Amino acid sequence: MRRLLTPFVLVCALAAPAQRLSGGIPRSKIVLPVPAYIGMPIWMQIESPVHYPVRYPSSTSPQDFYCNKVELKRDGVVVPPTIMRGLGAGRVGPPCGWLGIEAASGQLPIHLQYPSLQPGTYMVRFTRYQYGRSLHTEIGEQSDWVPMQVLRPPAETVEDWLTEALSRVPTASGALLGDTLPSLLASRDPRVLQVMVDTTYNINEMVSQYAANALAFFDPEHVRSALILVLRQRAPNAALGYFFASHGDTVKGIVPELLADSLPRLHSADPGEVAGAIQTLGVLRQPYFGLSPADLAKISAALSPAVDVVIAQRNEKGAQSLANLVGAMQLPGGRVLLWKLIEANLAVEQSMSCVAGYKDPADLPRLTTILSQYDSDDPHGYKHGGVVDDLGRQYGNATRPYLRELLATSKQTWVKTAAAKGLVLMNDRAGWAFFVNVVNGNEFYRREMIQWLRATFLELRSADEAVVLNFLEARLAASPAA
């Protein structure tokens, strides 16, 4: 998208800057719009001396710059940024976070962290902190303070920019996340709000979550009106479900409409609509939203047919949300619904964890049989290991024989370690023996297991490995025979 009426000049080019600041910190160069206009995009262009490109966005939260920091001062007084955290996809990939989508690099949208600038001259500085250490403590690179003049533009200037921007909204994910959506968020125009609501339906999950988090920039009453209009035509989607969960105060006033629009979508032929409707119902059932017993009964009655729908569709996302909802509501027939999902090989680990939440000992043999099976798609047993953890928490001492069985027979690393942890917490001889062997051995997970012991037992917090081993051997000797 071509940015109108925001020409960039190198405002720090009067003298060639040195490569390093005092103290040896690498010096960045920044380029700012001259002038910058209120109500229009204000992008900082960054030339890094360490040749590592600045990437935006760092996550699906529009104001998240992560280890990149933009500071503003006016008349020597620091202007505090506004930073809201959203839900959704976290940071991945290289240092300072990245969503893994190719977009323009070396730029940050100042207007998102500083949405309330007034006309005047500001001093601006860019800092990037070292990744992998205490964030915002060790500087990796930094610019000089650079002046930026902010003006209030004529109304027609803003309208010209916005009209063209809205006429050129791209479809590519990189262009949307790296330029168009953050640029449009300089405006609170109803047309921009509509773009954000529509974009929550983008097929790219990160784009849709970014757009959903962007709804927090707008007046809540306007957001409610826009949501009512769109939800009359389309089911709530997963991204909107995240928004409902994190901004309950915004949507609480339209809960009856959300409920009425979501329930019929459980029978949609579109798997995405089904998944979004289930996720929305899972949010609405929270006590915060104050549904009546009659409305909660409607949700409960809809779950059994919904299980059949997601199974017929092979709808993994819908199954995940449905398992969470059934588990949270602890319905009298909920175990049966969860086992149907497990038997259909949908949301298996989540469903097993939710089955464990019912704490019915009759489920333990069946769960153990599944957990003991080797999964070639997950050879180390990351998924099954999490369920084994849940068994110990939910069933307590009743899991002892089943954890012993898994420890003795499983060929998956994290299933065995999870079983051993549970047994140690029960002071079981088999668990102590496993940990003695781990500390004496050279398995790749040895260090992680020692760290777990140090975190679990207060007396081992600062202990060296010899002390840890002595502790384990003493507990093994004192534990009752199996």
TORTOR-248456 format. One line per 10 residues: their letters; for each residue x, y, z of C-alpha. Coordinates in nm, 2 decimals, padded with zeros to 4 digits. Last residue first. Example, Ala and Ser with C-alpha at 12.3 -4.5 7.8 and 13.67 -1.06 7.14 Angstrom:
2
sa = 01.37/-00.11/00.71  01.23/-00.45/00.78
# end
This chain:
482
aapsaalrae = 00.63/-05.23/04.60  00.88/-05.20/04.89  00.84/-04.90/05.12  01.06/-04.60/05.06  01.35/-04.54/05.29  01.62/-04.68/05.07  01.48/-04.49/04.77  01.46/-04.17/04.96  01.82/-04.20/05.07  01.93/-04.27/04.72
lfnlvvaeda = 01.74/-03.97/04.58  01.89/-03.73/04.84  02.24/-03.87/04.78  02.19/-03.81/04.41  02.08/-03.45/04.45  02.37/-03.38/04.68  02.61/-03.51/04.42  02.43/-03.31/04.15  02.48/-02.98/04.33  02.21/-02.85/04.56
srlelftarl = 02.08/-02.49/04.54  01.70/-02.57/04.53  01.75/-02.92/04.66  01.61/-02.87/05.02  01.29/-02.71/04.87  01.20/-03.02/04.67  01.00/-02.96/04.35  01.21/-02.70/04.17  01.53/-02.89/04.24  01.38/-03.22/04.14
wqimerryfe = 01.25/-03.07/03.82  01.59/-02.92/03.74  01.75/-03.27/03.79  01.49/-03.41/03.54  01.57/-03.14/03.28  01.95/-03.21/03.32  01.90/-03.58/03.26  01.67/-03.54/02.95  01.94/-03.64/02.70  02.01/-03.96/02.90
ngnvvnvffa = 02.36/-03.98/03.05  02.32/-04.20/03.35  02.37/-04.18/03.73  02.11/-03.90/03.76  01.86/-04.09/03.54  01.92/-04.42/03.73  01.85/-04.25/04.06  01.54/-04.09/03.91  01.40/-04.42/03.80  01.46/-04.58/04.14
wgardnmlvl = 01.28/-04.29/04.32  00.97/-04.34/04.09  00.97/-04.72/04.14  00.99/-04.68/04.52  00.68/-04.46/04.54  00.68/-04.15/04.76  00.35/-04.04/04.60  00.52/-03.73/04.45  00.79/-03.97/04.33  00.53/-04.18/04.15
gkaaatkvwt = 00.39/-03.88/03.97  00.73/-03.77/03.86  00.81/-04.12/03.74  00.49/-04.14/03.53  00.57/-03.80/03.37  00.93/-03.93/03.30  00.80/-04.25/03.14  00.54/-04.07/02.93  00.80/-03.81/02.83  01.04/-04.07/02.69
qkstallerl = 00.80/-04.29/02.50  00.87/-04.67/02.50  00.62/-04.73/02.78  00.63/-05.06/02.97  00.77/-05.01/03.32  00.69/-04.64/03.37  00.35/-04.69/03.22  00.27/-04.98/03.45  00.40/-04.80/03.75  00.18/-04.51/03.66
yprtangyqr = -00.12/-04.74/03.64  -00.05/-04.90/03.97  -00.03/-04.56/04.14  -00.32/-04.39/03.97  -00.56/-04.44/04.27  -00.31/-04.23/04.48  -00.43/-03.91/04.32  -00.70/-03.93/04.05  -00.69/-03.57/03.91  -00.33/-03.46/03.96
glddvvgghk = -00.17/-03.80/03.89  -00.38/-03.85/03.58  -00.31/-03.50/03.46  00.06/-03.56/03.44  00.00/-03.87/03.23  -00.21/-03.65/03.00  00.09/-03.42/02.94  00.31/-03.71/02.87  00.07/-03.84/02.60  00.13/-03.52/02.40
yghpddsdyq = 00.51/-03.51/02.43  00.54/-03.88/02.37  00.90/-03.91/02.25  00.79/-04.06/01.92  00.50/-03.82/01.84  00.39/-03.92/01.49  00.50/-04.28/01.56  00.27/-04.30/01.87  00.35/-04.59/02.09  00.06/-04.72/02.30
slittlrpld = 00.09/-04.70/02.68  -00.12/-04.39/02.69  -00.41/-04.56/02.52  -00.42/-04.86/02.76  -00.37/-04.62/03.05  -00.68/-04.42/02.96  -00.89/-04.74/02.94  -00.76/-04.87/03.27  -00.82/-04.53/03.44  -01.17/-04.46/03.31
apdkygavcs = -01.35/-04.66/03.58  -01.17/-04.45/03.84  -01.41/-04.15/03.76  -01.22/-03.83/03.83  -01.43/-03.62/03.58  -01.12/-03.42/03.51  -00.96/-03.73/03.38  -01.21/-03.73/03.09  -01.10/-03.37/03.02  -00.73/-03.48/03.00
msqevalnae = -00.84/-03.76/02.77  -01.03/-03.52/02.55  -00.74/-03.28/02.52  -00.51/-03.57/02.43  -00.75/-03.71/02.17  -00.87/-03.39/02.00  -01.02/-03.62/01.73  -00.93/-03.99/01.69  -01.30/-04.09/01.65  -01.27/-04.31/01.96
ilkwllvrgg = -01.13/-04.01/02.15  -01.42/-03.79/02.04  -01.67/-04.05/02.14  -01.49/-04.09/02.47  -01.55/-03.72/02.53  -01.92/-03.74/02.47  -01.95/-04.04/02.70  -01.76/-03.85/02.97  -01.99/-03.55/02.94  -02.31/-03.75/03.02
plqmagvlna = -02.36/-03.57/03.36  -02.21/-03.24/03.24  -01.88/-03.12/03.38  -01.92/-02.78/03.22  -01.54/-02.73/03.18  -01.48/-03.08/03.04  -01.76/-03.04/02.78  -01.64/-02.70/02.68  -01.27/-02.80/02.65  -01.36/-03.11/02.45
lsqagkenrq = -01.58/-02.90/02.22  -01.30/-02.65/02.16  -01.06/-02.92/02.06  -01.33/-03.10/01.86  -01.41/-02.79/01.66  -01.04/-02.74/01.58  -01.01/-03.11/01.48  -01.32/-03.11/01.25  -01.33/-03.45/01.09  -01.66/-03.32/00.95
aivvdvapsl = -01.87/-03.62/01.07  -01.69/-03.62/01.40  -01.75/-03.24/01.44  -02.12/-03.29/01.37  -02.17/-03.59/01.60  -02.01/-03.40/01.88  -02.24/-03.10/01.81  -02.55/-03.32/01.85  -02.43/-03.40/02.21  -02.33/-03.04/02.29
aasikaldap = -02.66/-02.87/02.20  -02.84/-02.97/02.52  -02.57/-02.83/02.74  -02.58/-02.49/02.56  -02.96/-02.47/02.59  -02.93/-02.56/02.96  -02.69/-02.27/03.01  -02.95/-02.04/02.86  -03.22/-02.17/03.09  -02.99/-02.14/03.39
slgfypqrlv = -02.95/-01.77/03.30  -02.62/-01.65/03.14  -02.43/-01.40/03.36  -02.14/-01.32/03.13  -01.88/-01.34/03.42  -02.00/-01.68/03.51  -01.83/-01.83/03.20  -02.08/-01.99/02.97  -02.02/-01.72/02.71  -01.66/-01.82/02.65
gltqiagave = -01.73/-02.18/02.58  -02.03/-02.08/02.36  -01.79/-01.87/02.15  -01.55/-02.16/02.11  -01.83/-02.38/01.99  -01.96/-02.12/01.74  -01.61/-02.07/01.60  -01.55/-02.44/01.56  -01.89/-02.49/01.38  -01.83/-02.19/01.16
gpdashlrpl = -01.49/-02.32/01.06  -01.63/-02.66/00.99  -01.88/-02.51/00.74  -02.18/-02.74/00.70  -02.33/-02.55/00.99  -02.51/-02.75/01.26  -02.34/-02.57/01.55  -02.42/-02.25/01.37  -02.77/-02.26/01.52  -02.63/-02.20/01.87
sdallepvig = -02.40/-01.91/01.78  -02.63/-01.64/01.66  -02.87/-01.66/01.95  -02.58/-01.68/02.20  -02.41/-01.38/02.05  -02.73/-01.18/02.04  -02.80/-01.25/02.41  -02.44/-01.16/02.50  -02.46/-00.82/02.34  -02.39/-00.60/02.65
kvtdghsaff = -02.11/-00.83/02.77  -01.92/-00.78/02.45  -01.69/-00.49/02.54  -01.65/-00.58/02.91  -01.57/-00.94/02.81  -01.26/-00.82/02.63  -01.01/-01.11/02.66  -01.26/-01.40/02.61  -01.47/-01.22/02.35  -01.15/-01.13/02.16
yglaanparq = -01.03/-01.49/02.16  -01.37/-01.60/02.03  -01.35/-01.34/01.76  -01.03/-01.51/01.64  -01.21/-01.85/01.65  -01.49/-01.73/01.43  -01.84/-01.61/01.53  -02.09/-01.74/01.27  -02.18/-01.52/00.97  -02.47/-01.31/00.85
rlvlilasrv = -02.63/-01.19/01.17  -02.29/-01.20/01.32  -02.17/-00.92/01.09  -02.43/-00.67/01.21  -02.41/-00.75/01.58  -02.03/-00.73/01.56  -02.03/-00.38/01.41  -02.27/-00.25/01.67  -02.07/-00.40/01.95  -01.75/-00.25/01.81
hepdffalan = -01.91/00.09/01.79  -02.02/00.07/02.15  -01.67/-00.04/02.25  -01.50/00.26/02.09  -01.21/00.12/01.88  -00.85/00.02/01.95  -00.97/-00.30/02.12  -01.08/-00.42/01.78  -00.71/-00.46/01.69  -00.69/-00.79/01.88
aayqsvmeni = -00.94/-00.93/01.64  -00.74/-00.81/01.34  -00.42/-00.96/01.47  -00.60/-01.29/01.54  -00.73/-01.30/01.18  -00.39/-01.23/01.03  -00.23/-01.49/01.25  -00.49/-01.76/01.16  -00.46/-01.71/00.79  -00.80/-01.78/00.64
nyttdvmvql = -00.91/-01.43/00.71  -01.24/-01.41/00.90  -01.10/-01.17/01.16  -01.04/-00.95/00.85  -01.41/-00.86/00.82  -01.41/-00.72/01.17  -01.09/-00.53/01.10  -01.21/-00.39/00.77  -01.54/-00.28/00.94  -01.34/-00.09/01.21
vrpdrsalls = -01.15/00.08/00.93  -01.48/00.19/00.77  -01.60/00.32/01.11  -01.30/00.56/01.12  -01.08/00.52/01.41  -00.77/00.59/01.21  -00.40/00.52/01.27  -00.51/00.16/01.27  -00.52/00.17/00.89  -00.14/00.17/00.89
pltdgllags = -00.12/-00.13/01.12  -00.36/-00.32/00.89  -00.19/-00.23/00.56  00.18/-00.25/00.64  00.35/-00.56/00.79  00.04/-00.76/00.88  -00.17/-00.71/00.56  00.13/-00.70/00.32  00.27/-01.02/00.47  -00.07/-01.19/00.46
atpvrslaet = -00.13/-01.12/00.09  -00.49/-01.01/00.02  -00.43/-00.64/-00.03  -00.64/-00.35/00.08  -00.61/-00.09/-00.20  -00.94/00.10/-00.20  -00.92/00.14/00.18  -00.58/00.30/00.16  -00.69/00.53/-00.12  -00.99/00.66/00.08
lwdevteapp = -00.78/00.68/00.40  -00.51/00.89/00.25  -00.76/01.13/00.08  -00.97/01.15/00.39  -00.67/01.24/00.61  -00.56/01.52/00.37  -00.92/01.64/00.34  -00.95/01.69/00.71  -00.65/01.92/00.71  -00.35/01.78/00.90
rlvqmpvwds = -00.27/01.83/01.27  00.10/01.84/01.29  00.37/01.64/01.46  00.74/01.75/01.42  00.99/01.47/01.49  01.33/01.54/01.64  01.59/01.26/01.66  01.75/01.12/01.98  02.04/00.91/01.88  01.98/00.55/01.79
qegiethlsr = 02.04/00.23/01.99  02.18/-00.12/01.96  02.20/-00.44/02.17  02.11/-00.27/02.50  02.10/-00.50/02.81  01.82/-00.44/03.06  01.49/-00.42/02.86  01.44/-00.79/02.86  01.65/-01.00/03.10  01.85/-01.21/02.86
gyqyrtfrvm = 01.75/-01.41/02.55  01.73/-01.12/02.31  01.94/-00.81/02.37  01.75/-00.49/02.37  01.68/-00.28/02.06  01.65/00.09/02.12  01.49/00.36/01.90  01.48/00.73/02.00  01.23/01.01/01.93  01.23/01.38/02.04
ytgpqlspyq = 00.89/01.54/01.99  00.79/01.87/01.84  00.43/01.98/01.86  00.07/01.89/01.77  -00.08/01.63/02.00  00.00/01.26/02.01  -00.28/01.03/02.13  -00.21/00.70/01.95  00.15/00.65/02.08  00.21/00.27/02.08
lhiplqgsaa = 00.02/00.23/01.75  00.13/00.56/01.60  00.49/00.46/01.61  00.44/00.19/01.35  00.78/00.02/01.33  01.01/-00.04/01.03  01.31/-00.24/00.93  01.12/-00.52/00.76  00.85/-00.54/00.49  00.66/-00.86/00.52
eiglwgcppg = 00.74/-01.23/00.50  00.52/-01.42/00.75  00.71/-01.62/01.02  00.52/-01.45/01.31  00.83/-01.29/01.44  00.99/-01.24/01.78  01.27/-01.03/01.91  01.52/-01.30/01.82  01.43/-01.54/01.53  01.14/-01.77/01.51
vrgaglgrmi = 00.82/-01.76/01.72  00.63/-01.50/01.91  00.28/-01.59/02.03  -00.04/-01.65/01.83  -00.35/-01.55/02.01  -00.45/-01.32/02.29  -00.39/-00.94/02.31  -00.16/-00.72/02.52  -00.23/-00.35/02.53  00.06/-00.11/02.52
tppvvvgdrk = 00.01/00.27/02.54  00.35/00.45/02.54  00.44/00.70/02.81  00.56/01.04/02.69  00.88/01.13/02.87  00.92/01.50/02.95  01.21/01.70/02.81  00.99/01.94/02.62  00.83/01.64/02.46  00.99/01.30/02.48
levkncyfdq = 00.92/00.98/02.29  01.08/00.63/02.32  01.04/00.34/02.08  01.16/00.00/02.21  01.23/-00.31/02.01  01.26/-00.62/02.25  00.88/-00.69/02.21  00.73/-00.44/01.96  00.38/-00.54/02.06  00.12/-00.27/01.99
pstsspyrvp = -00.06/-00.47/01.72  -00.09/-00.79/01.93  -00.06/-01.08/01.69  00.31/-01.12/01.76  00.64/-00.95/01.68  00.47/-00.75/01.41  00.70/-00.61/01.28  01.05/-00.72/01.21  01.37/-00.52/01.27  01.63/-00.66/01.04
yhvpseiqmw = 01.97/-00.78/01.18  02.25/-00.61/01.01  02.42/-00.51/01.33  02.43/-00.15/01.23  02.05/-00.15/01.20  01.88/00.10/00.97  01.54/00.17/01.11  01.24/00.34/00.94  00.98/00.48/01.18  00.63/00.48/01.06
ipmgiyapvp = 00.37/00.74/01.15  00.04/00.64/00.99  -00.23/00.91/00.98  -00.47/01.05/01.25  -00.21/01.31/01.36  00.04/01.38/01.09  00.42/01.34/01.10  00.61/01.61/00.91  00.85/01.50/00.79  00.82/01.13/00.84
lviksrpigg = 01.09/00.96/01.05  01.42/00.79/00.96  01.63/00.61/01.22  01.99/00.52/01.22  02.12/00.27/01.48  02.44/00.31/01.67  02.61/00.00/01.82  02.67/00.04/02.19  03.04/00.08/02.27  03.00/00.27/02.59
slrqapaala = 02.94/00.60/02.41  02.75/00.53/02.09  02.89/00.33/01.80  02.90/00.35/01.42  02.95/00.73/01.43  02.69/00.94/01.26  02.76/01.14/00.95  02.64/01.49/01.02  02.33/01.66/00.89  02.18/01.32/00.81
cvlvfptllr = 01.97/01.28/01.12  01.64/01.39/00.95  01.68/01.13/00.67  01.37/01.22/00.48  01.05/01.04/00.45  00.74/01.18/00.28  00.40/01.12/00.45  00.15/01.26/00.21  00.03/00.92/00.09  00.15/00.58/00.19
rm = 00.15/00.34/-00.10  00.00/00.00/00.00
# end
